[in-house]
Amino acid sequence: MTPSPSVVDPPLEQGARHRAAPLPPEERRAAIVAATIPLLIAHGSMVNTRQIAEAAGIAEGTIFRVFRDKEQLIDAAVEQAFDPGPSDDALRAIDRALPLEARLEAAAEIIQRRVSAIWQLMAAVGRTKPPESVRPAGEPYRPPNSAALAELFEPDRDHLRRDPLASAQLFRGLIFAASHPALVDEPLPPAEIVSLLLDGIRADDSDDRGAGQGGAGGRG
């Protein structure tokens, strides 16, 4: 998962305790969540608010002026991990002048990092389902919005068998299937994922024939 806004440390007087500069409530909330996520991955739900306060550079009591309790803070951290905004921003920052393969490899790496970050956090805190803010109870699954990913296919629209949005949805599904720790022992490299999408899994018969002919010639 890509990181949320971080706390900028203010200049400290000699001997003063490390404390973050005052922030507006929403920025303070985001900063606490950002400090909490890596601690949850490292320690799970056993992390305590003192550790979180130290990581965020705040007094422990400040946490409880923003969150009702530690469970509400954990819920907010999981919700942040599922936020697609940072990943979509990173996808939109990929240079459209790059060749299609290079654009898609960069995109696969971004999405793989997000899948890995979500999985690590969910496993660490013992969650098996997305938060209700992402998927309300009883509602059918809705695939993530792939508009930012589809933009990467747009320059090559005329060379694709599917339109950019459909191509992006297929690509996202392939990245997930080739990256999720519950589905594969090791994630496939981005270049291989892109090759599977663009070229398929079937080997080129002409390569085999060429290798066979070359081998026969070598034995003659």
N, C-alpha and C positions, 0 to 999 in steps of 0.2 A: 504494500500500500504505500502510496506516496504520502509524505509527512504533511501535517497541518501547520498553520502559522506557529512559529517558535517564539520563545520569550527572549527578548534582547536584554542582556544584563546591563544595568546602569553603572556608572562609575561609583565606586565604594570609597567611603572615608576609611582611613587606616583603622583596623580593629573592628569595623562595622561588620555585622553578619550579612552573608550573601542574601540579597532579596531582589526580586524582580521589580521593575518600575511599575507604578500604578497603571492599570489598563481599564478601558471601558468594560462593562460586564460581559458582553458577548466575546470580546477579545480575550478576556481573562478565562472564560469558559473554554474557548478553543485552545488556549495555551495549556490549561490543566489537562485536557483530553490528550493533547499532543505528547505531554510528558508521561501520561499514564500508559499509552499503548505499548511502548517498548518494555515497560516494567511488567505489564500483564503477560507479554510474550515470554519474558524471562522467568517470572515467578508465579504466573497464573493468578487465580483469584485470591491467593494467600498474601499478595502484596498488601502492605498497610498504608494508611493515609500519611504516615510520617515519611515513608519513602517517597511517596508521590509529591508531597510538599517540598522535600529537599530537591527532587528532580526539577520541579517547576520553579524553584527559587522563591517560594511563598511560605507564609506561616500556615501551619496545619489547619487552623481555624478558618482560613480563607476558603478552603475547599467546601466547608459546610455552609458558607454564605452563598455558594453557587449551586451545590448539589445537596439534595436531601440526605443522602447517605452514600456509602461506597458502592452499593449495588446500582444506584442511579448513575453514578460515574462510570461504572463498567458498561452499563447499557449505552451510555453516550459514546464510549470508546468503540463499541461494536458498531454502532450506527455510523460513526465517522469512518471506520474501515470499509464499510459498504458504500460510502459516498463515491460516485463515479466522477465527480467534478475534477479532482486533481489529475486523474488518468486521462480524462477527455481533453483537458488543457495540454497535457504532454503530447497527446496524439495530434492535436491541432498545431503544435509547434514543430512537427516533423517537416522537413524541407520538401515541398512538392516538386522541386526540380530534380530530386534524386530519381533513379530508375525505380520502377514498380517493385522489384524484388527488394531493393534496399529500404524503401518506404515501409514495406510490410514486415521486414525483419525488425526494424526499429519498433513498429507497433506491437509485434509479437512479444518483444522483450518487455515493453511497458505493461502489457496485459498479464504476462507471466508473473511479473513482480507483484501485481495486484492480487492475483489468485493465490500466490504464496503467502502474502501478508495476511490476507483474510483467513486462509487455512490455519496458519500458525496461531493467530489470535483466537479463533474459534476453538481450536484444540486446547489452547492454554487455559481458557476460562470454562471449558466443558460445555460449550454451546453446540447444538446440532442443527439449528434452524436460524435463518436470518431474522433480525428484529422485525417486529410488526410494522415499523415505519417503512421497511423495505418491502415486506410481503405480509399484509394484514391476514390474520387468521381466517381461514375459510375461503379466501380468494384464490383463483387459479394462478398458476405461475405465469408471469409475464417476462419475456426475455428483455435484457437491458437495451436501452436505446443505443443503436449502433450508428447514429448520424455522424459522429466525429470520426469513426473508423471508416465509414462509407466515403468520406471526403478524400481519403487516401487512394481510393480506387477510381475516383472521378476522372483524372487526367488520362486514364487508359480505358475509359468506358467502351470505345469502339473496338477494343481487342478482347473484350470479355464476353462469355456466353451468358452471364447473368448481369442484371443491372447492379450498380455499385452498392445499394443497400442490401440486396440479397447476397451479394458476394461478401459483404462485411459480416452479415449474420452467420454465414457458413464458416468464415474465417474465425470468428469469435468462438463458435462451437468447437472447431478443430483445436484451437489453442487451449481451451478448457480441457478437452478430452486428452490432450497430449501433455498436460501440465499438472493436473490435479493429483496430489499425493495419494488420494484414495483410488485412483484409476491407473496410475503408472508408477513403476519403481523409481524411474528417473525421468524428469521432464525432457522432452525432445528439444534440441537446440532450435532457436528461431529460424535459422536457415533451412533446416529440414522440414519444419512445419510449413514454411512458405513453399518449398518445393512440392510437398504433398498437395497443397491447395492448387498450385498452378499447373503441376505436371501429373498429379495422380500417383497412385502407389504401384501401378504396373510398370515393370521394367521395359525399356525399349528393346524389342526383339532384334533390331539391327545391331545393337551393341553385342548381344550374345553371339549372333552369327559372325560378326567381325572378329570377336575373340576366338571363336572356334576355328575360323579360317586361318587366323594368324597362328593359332596353336598347331593346326595341321601343317601349315607351311614350315613352322619351326621344326616339326619332327621329320620333314622330308629330306 
